Amino acid sequence: MWLSDFRLVLADRIIERGALRIENGAIVAIRESTVADADIEGNGLLLLPGMIDMHGDMIEREMEPRPGVRMPMEMGLRDLDRKLASSGVTTAYAAVSFSPASTYGHMRSYEHTSAMIRAIGEYRDQLLIDHRVHARFEVTFPAALAVVEELIAEGSVQLISLCDHTPGQGQYRDFELQKQSYAKNKGISLEQAAEQLEAKIRERKASTGDLNATLKAIAQYCALHGVPLASHDDDTIEKVALMQGLGVNISEFPVTIEAAREARARGMVNAMGAPNALRGMSYSGNLSAREAHAAGVLDLLAADYHPSAMLPAVLVLAETDPDGLPGAARLTTLNPAKALGLEDRGELAVGKRADLMVADNRGVGHVRMAFSNGRVVCSDGSLAGVLSAPTRHQDVIRMS
């Protein structure tokens, strides 16, 4: 199948009016000119690699759209799958959490999170895009090591991250701000919130020795089995040094520019949220993704909680990226592919998996069509030839 008359966004440049051929799910040819009688005519639209989202929190909200209103897992996965495809995401790591003491603890228990992970494995062959699992472990979760060993041994997870949401550090450096948020979420007074948060701080300090031993064991097990390891909300140079010493290669959502710079200096890559980059600010008052990008220390963009922000964020950052659109697009394609060991995707190149996104750059940008493994998984119906293109499912998404 030939796709012709597109602006092909390669890893290092743009082919202004080129063509690309797909066979058996792979890219087999790229031309710097158009071809006659193409299967799909682009009329100058952008053709980019499908985006790789290493951290998406959305699965919990799909399964429980309102507090206490639980939907079937199969339905939640299906709905999330379609939202991701229509956002141009073709590889998605569902960021599921083992954190029963958190605000969403009822959704992050061992039992519920394990069931979500296994549901992804059960249904992934029925879904439109490539779904993987990013298991997030609160370092204070008592059974963290045993669960990591269990899930890796059965091949259920493809990425592990280490989180510490203890008050007064990391994402919650501003104790007063967290106290107010905690009181509101729990429906308690500010005094009660302060008491409970301070108790968490004392518990964390008392268990530091045991926690460090657990972190080291988790890191060793991940390294043994080739599972990438990320840290979460690094806020100090010292924490970055600790994580890098454990073998962590991805710093997710660094809280300060100092931490982001230290991570880069130590050979780690920095991942930040696309909503942050699009808005130009962190909703929790931490490091701006645009500031990190301007400083040259932003490597990856993740959906975080809003996948439709990814393309608009790329287009915003392309305006200031030293390499323009190819440089900004690498944040959601080639860079995460390298960081996560996905050697078969992430760029428009012969031999790579044909995960593709067709988009325009008007306004915030619009995804017109997406391909997963060479098959159309969503389309707004505006491109000639799409109805005859091979699809993975008979009910390819039609976007209005």
C-alpha positions in Angstrom: 0.0 0.0 0.0 1.4 3.4 -1.0 0.7 6.6 0.9 1.6 9.5 -1.3 1.7 13.3 -1.3 2.5 13.7 2.4 4.9 15.8 4.4 7.0 12.9 5.8 8.4 13.8 9.3 11.6 11.8 9.5 13.8 11.7 12.6 16.1 14.4 11.4 14.2 16.2 8.5 11.0 16.6 6.6 10.4 15.3 3.1 8.0 18.0 1.8 6.1 15.9 -0.8 7.0 12.3 -0.4 5.5 8.8 -0.4 5.8 5.8 1.9 4.9 2.1 1.2 3.6 -0.4 3.7 3.7 -4.2 3.3 3.0 -6.8 5.9 2.9 -4.3 8.7 6.3 -2.7 8.0 7.6 0.3 6.1 9.3 -1.1 3.0 10.0 2.1 0.9 10.2 5.8 1.3 10.4 8.2 -1.6 11.2 11.9 -1.8 8.6 12.4 -4.5 4.9 11.4 -5.0 3.8 8.2 -6.7 1.0 7.7 -9.2 -2.1 5.7 -8.3 -1.4 5.7 -4.5 -3.8 3.9 -2.2 -4.1 7.0 0.0 -3.5 10.6 -1.1 -2.3 13.0 1.7 -2.7 16.3 -0.1 0.2 17.7 1.9 -0.8 16.5 5.3 1.8 15.5 7.9 2.8 11.8 8.1 4.6 11.1 11.4 5.4 7.9 13.4 2.7 6.8 15.7 3.3 8.2 19.2 4.6 6.1 22.1 3.1 6.9 25.5 5.2 5.6 28.3 2.9 6.8 31.1 -0.8 7.1 30.8 -3.0 7.3 34.0 -6.3 7.2 32.2 -7.2 3.5 32.7 -8.5 4.0 36.2 -10.9 6.8 35.1 -12.2 4.6 32.3 -13.0 1.8 34.7 -14.4 4.2 37.4 -15.7 7.3 35.6 -17.3 8.5 38.8 -16.2 7.7 42.4 -17.6 4.3 43.3 -19.1 3.7 39.8 -17.2 0.7 38.5 -17.4 -0.4 34.9 -16.4 -3.7 33.4 -12.7 -3.9 32.7 -13.2 -5.0 29.1 -15.3 -2.0 28.4 -12.9 0.4 30.1 -10.0 -1.0 28.0 -11.9 -0.8 24.8 -12.9 2.8 25.4 -9.3 3.8 26.4 -8.0 2.0 23.3 -10.2 4.1 21.0 -9.3 7.3 22.7 -5.6 6.6 22.3 -5.9 5.6 18.7 -7.8 8.7 17.8 -5.1 10.8 19.6 -2.4 9.2 17.4 -1.0 7.0 20.1 -0.1 3.6 18.7 2.0 2.2 21.6 0.6 2.8 25.1 2.0 1.9 28.6 -0.9 1.8 31.0 0.5 3.3 34.2 -1.2 1.3 36.9 -0.3 1.7 40.6 0.3 -0.3 43.7 -0.5 2.3 46.2 -3.4 1.3 48.5 -2.8 4.3 50.9 -3.2 6.9 48.2 -6.3 9.0 47.5 -7.4 6.5 44.8 -6.3 3.5 47.1 -9.5 1.5 46.4 -8.3 1.4 42.7 -4.7 0.8 43.6 -4.8 -2.2 45.8 -2.8 -5.4 45.0 -6.0 -7.2 44.0 -7.5 -4.6 41.7 -4.2 -3.5 40.1 -3.2 -7.1 39.4 -6.6 -7.7 37.8 -6.2 -4.7 35.5 -2.7 -5.9 34.5 -4.0 -9.3 33.6 -7.0 -7.9 31.8 -4.6 -5.9 29.5 -2.8 -9.1 28.7 -6.0 -11.0 28.1 -7.6 -8.5 25.8 -4.6 -6.9 24.1 -4.9 -9.0 20.9 -8.5 -7.7 20.5 -7.5 -4.0 20.8 -6.6 -1.5 18.1 -3.1 -0.5 19.3 -0.2 -2.0 21.1 -0.9 -2.0 24.9 1.8 -2.6 27.5 2.0 -2.2 31.3 3.9 0.3 33.3 3.6 -0.8 36.9 4.1 2.0 39.5 5.2 1.0 42.9 5.0 3.2 45.9 8.3 2.6 47.8 6.3 2.2 51.0 4.2 -0.6 49.6 5.2 -3.6 51.8 4.9 -6.3 49.2 6.6 -4.3 46.4 9.5 -6.7 45.8 7.3 -9.9 45.9 4.8 -8.4 43.5 7.6 -7.1 41.1 9.1 -10.6 41.0 5.6 -12.2 40.4 4.6 -9.9 37.5 8.0 -9.9 35.8 8.2 -13.7 36.0 4.9 -14.1 34.3 5.7 -11.4 31.6 2.9 -9.1 32.6 4.8 -5.8 32.9 7.2 -4.0 30.5 8.2 -1.0 32.6 8.6 -0.5 36.4 8.7 2.9 38.1 9.5 3.7 41.7 7.3 6.4 43.4 7.5 8.1 46.7 4.5 10.3 47.5 5.5 11.0 51.1 4.5 14.5 52.0 7.1 17.3 52.1 9.2 16.0 49.1 9.0 15.0 45.5 5.7 16.0 43.9 4.5 17.3 47.3 7.3 19.6 48.4 4.8 22.3 49.2 3.3 20.9 52.5 0.7 23.6 52.8 -0.6 23.0 49.3 -0.8 19.3 49.9 -2.5 19.8 53.3 -5.3 21.8 51.6 -5.7 19.3 48.8 -5.7 16.3 51.2 -8.3 17.9 53.5 -10.6 18.6 50.5 -10.2 15.1 49.1 -10.7 13.4 52.4 -13.4 15.7 53.7 -11.5 16.5 56.9 -10.3 19.6 58.6 -6.9 21.2 57.9 -5.7 20.2 61.4 -6.7 16.6 60.8 -5.0 16.7 57.4 -1.8 18.0 58.9 -1.8 15.3 61.6 -2.2 12.5 59.1 0.4 13.9 56.7 2.9 14.4 59.5 2.3 10.8 60.6 3.1 9.6 57.0 6.4 11.5 57.2 7.4 9.9 60.5 6.5 6.4 59.2 8.6 7.0 56.1 11.7 8.2 58.1 11.4 5.2 60.4 11.5 2.7 57.6 14.3 4.3 55.4 16.8 1.4 55.9 14.3 -1.3 54.9 13.0 0.7 52.0 16.5 1.3 50.5 17.1 -2.5 50.7 13.8 -3.1 48.9 14.6 -0.6 46.2 18.0 -2.2 45.5 16.5 -5.6 45.2 13.8 -4.4 42.8 16.4 -2.7 40.7 18.5 -5.8 40.5 15.6 -8.0 39.5 14.5 -5.5 36.8 18.1 -5.5 35.4 18.3 -9.3 35.5 15.2 -9.5 33.3 15.8 -6.5 31.1 12.8 -4.5 32.3 13.4 -0.7 32.1 13.3 1.1 35.4 12.1 4.7 36.0 12.0 7.0 39.0 9.2 9.4 39.7 9.2 13.0 40.8 12.9 13.5 41.4 13.3 16.7 43.2 16.9 16.9 44.4 20.4 16.1 43.0 20.8 13.6 45.8 17.7 11.7 44.8 18.7 11.6 41.2 22.1 10.2 42.3 20.4 7.5 44.4 18.2 6.5 41.5 20.9 6.4 38.9 23.0 4.4 41.3 20.2 1.8 41.4 20.2 1.5 37.6 17.3 3.8 36.8 17.5 5.1 33.2 14.3 7.3 33.1 13.5 10.2 35.4 9.7 10.8 35.2 8.3 14.2 35.9 11.4 15.8 37.5 10.2 18.4 40.0 13.0 20.9 39.6 15.3 22.0 36.8 18.3 21.1 39.0 17.1 17.5 39.2 16.4 17.4 35.4 19.9 18.7 34.7 21.5 16.2 37.1 19.6 13.3 35.5 20.8 14.3 32.0 24.4 14.7 33.3 24.2 11.2 34.6 23.0 9.7 31.3 19.3 9.4 32.3 16.5 10.7 30.1 13.8 13.1 31.4 10.1 12.4 30.7 7.4 15.0 31.3 3.7 15.4 30.7 2.3 16.6 27.4 -0.5 18.6 29.3 2.3 20.4 31.1 4.1 21.2 27.9 0.8 22.3 26.2 -0.3 24.6 29.0 3.2 25.8 29.7 3.0 24.9 33.4 2.6 22.1 35.9 -0.8 21.9 37.6 1.0 21.3 40.9 3.4 24.2 40.6 6.5 22.1 39.7 8.9 22.3 36.8 7.4 23.5 33.5 8.0 21.1 30.6 8.6 24.1 28.4 11.3 25.3 30.8 13.0 21.9 30.6 12.7 21.9 26.8 14.3 25.4 26.6 17.1 24.2 28.8 17.7 21.2 26.5 16.9 18.6 29.2 13.5 17.4 28.0 13.7 14.0 26.3 10.2 12.4 26.3 6.6 13.5 26.4 4.0 11.3 28.0 0.2 11.6 27.9 0.1 11.5 31.8 -3.6 12.0 32.1 -4.7 13.4 28.8 -3.6 11.7 25.5 -5.2 14.2 23.2 -2.6 16.8 24.5 0.3 14.9 22.9 0.1 16.2 19.3 -0.7 19.8 20.3 2.2 19.7 22.7 4.5 18.5 20.0 3.4 21.3 17.7 3.9 23.9 20.4 7.4 22.7 21.2 8.2 22.5 17.5 8.1 26.3 17.4 11.2 26.6 19.6 12.9 23.3 19.2 16.4 23.6 17.6 15.4 20.9 15.1 11.9 22.2 14.5 9.1 19.6 14.1 11.4 16.6 13.7 13.0 17.4 17.0 9.7 17.9 18.8 8.2 14.8 17.3 11.1 12.7 18.6 9.9 13.4 22.1 6.9 11.2 21.5 8.4 8.7 19.0 12.1 7.8 18.6 13.2 9.0 22.0 10.7 6.8 24.0 11.4 3.9 21.6 15.1 4.1 22.5 14.5 4.5 26.2 12.1 1.6 26.4 14.0 -0.8 24.1 11.5 -0.7 21.3 13.9 -1.1 18.4 11.2 -1.9 15.8 9.3 1.4 15.9 9.5 5.1 16.6 10.6 6.6 13.2 9.7 6.6 9.5 12.4 4.3 8.2 12.6 1.3 6.0 12.2 -1.9 8.1 10.4 -0.3 11.0 6.9 -1.2 12.1 4.3 0.8 10.3 2.8 2.6 13.2 1.8 5.9 11.7 -0.2 9.1 12.3 -1.6 11.4 9.7 -2.3 14.9 11.1 -2.6 18.5 10.2 -1.0 21.4 12.1 -3.9 23.9 12.0 -4.7 25.3 15.4 -3.9 22.8 18.1 -3.5 20.1 15.4 -5.8 17.3 14.4 -5.2 13.5 14.0 -6.8 12.5 10.7 -5.8 8.8 10.6 -3.7 6.3 12.5 -2.1 3.0 11.6 -1.0 0.3 13.9 1.2 -2.4 12.5 0.3 -1.3 9.0 -3.5 -1.3 9.5 -5.8 1.6 9.8 -7.2 1.9 13.3 -8.9 5.2 13.1 -9.9 7.7 10.4 -11.9 10.9 10.1 -12.9 9.8 6.6 -11.3 12.8 4.9 -8.5 11.0 3.0 -9.3 9.3 -0.3 -8.6 5.6 -0.3 -9.0 5.0 3.4 -12.1 2.8 3.0 -10.1 0.3 0.8 -7.1 0.3 3.1 -6.6 -2.8 5.3 -8.0 -2.5 8.8 -7.4 -4.5 11.9 -11.1 -4.5 12.8 -14.2 -4.2 10.7 -15.2 -1.3 13.0 -12.3 1.0 12.3 -12.9 4.2 14.3 -14.6 6.9 12.3 -13.8 10.3 13.8 -16.2 13.1 13.3 
